[in-house]
Amino acid sequence: MDITTCLKSLLLAIQQYRDSRTAQHAAQLHKQLEEVSGLKCDNLLSSGQFLPTECVSGLVELAGNPNTSPALTSSIISLLAQLGSDDASREILHSSYNLTSTLAAVIHCHSSTPGEPLVLQCLQVLQKLTYNTRTFQFTNYIHELISFLLTNIQSQNEDIIMPCLGVVANLCRDNPSVQCHIKSMDNVRQFYRTLINFLAHNSLTVVIFTLSILASLTLNEKVGEKLFDAKNIHQTFQLVFNIIVNGDGTLTRKYSVDLLVDLLKNSKIADYLTRYQHFSACLSQVLGLLRSKDPDSAATVLELLLALCRIGGLRSQLCDVVFRPAGPKLRAAGHRQGSGADGGRKPECGLALVQWLSSPVEGAEKCLLQTLQLLNELLE
């Protein structure tokens, strides 16, 4: 069945269920949701066509209605998440369809049972939806959502803590209104204590989410001055670089790079990094990630390199690592793991950057533009 026919059937099922919430209509809507989810729906949201727009509007409305059964709500959210699989579609769901508010409303409706699958599903979709997007504090149900998140971060439920931390990290980043709201809450000091305890967590993802939140909320306050002072900052640099290079997945790497980029906006911390003795070795390892043919990972690494390049004291070190020829001993070592200041830098680490220009993989247009920009900055 083609996509147009499927969408027409889905729209009819939405209207029938909206008019009469019978078990038969619910089953028919569930069937149509499954059929559409089995089709290739790339760029469907950005097409601007009437049929997809009406279907998505109807689905968002039903998902936010407390009278819709949890099972059906879950199926609707699964399809919406599938439709928002790329950055442009996620932005449309966030800005044009207010899906963030709808998910926050669903969570609020089920806040008394935070561990149930529907709530966890909403949190996971929210984390993807709010990444690199601005959510204003007057958005419907946002205050209730923040209260829910902070309460459950301080709970003992490990399953819910990580997605809650991820959503808070997204909401706080570059968002003064949400930051001010959290800082004004009565339990904020207890929240800070919980976050500081999480810095010793065995999950690197939890640690990086926590550092991101602390940087957003406390960087220019007394708490932040102690956390990111000269005594601690080198350990933070080492931790973040280790996670970027060895972290568990692209998601953790993205948040690690975002954290480092945010920290470097603080002139004092940027100066600390210029004097970090392992910077060149860390940089070599980061450049090594460009040998991967994964465009998402490469784009994240290139974003970090561009941020480093904009800091005068780091720019020359970045040029040195990218362009300096390997010495005779390093060439003789072949592919053996090196040691010392170069941290095992292989002679081709700069070439990995150029390879994104000479043989770009499909879907890596962003990497190509980032590489051109970076080389332009370095060669200027």
Secondary structure, DSSP 8 states (H G I E B T S, - for coil): --HHHHHHHHHHHHHHHHH---HHHHHHHHHHHHHHHTS--TTTGGG--HHHHHHHHHHHHHHT-TTS-HHHHHHHHHHHHHHT-SHHHHHHHHHTS-HHHHHHHHHHHTTTSTTSHHHHHHHHHHHHHTTT----TTSTTHHHHHHHHHHHHTSS-HHHHHHHHHHHHHHHTT-HHHHHHHHTSTTHHHHHHHHHHHTT-S-HHHHHHHHHHHHHHHTTSHHHHHHTSHHHHHHHHHHHHHHHHH-SSHHHHHHHHHHHHHHTTSHHHHHHHHT-TTHHHHHHHHHHGGGS--HHHHHHHHHHHHHHHTSHHHHHHHHHHHHS---HHHHHTTTS---GGGSS--TTTTHHHHHHHHS--TT-HHHHHHHHHHHHHHH-
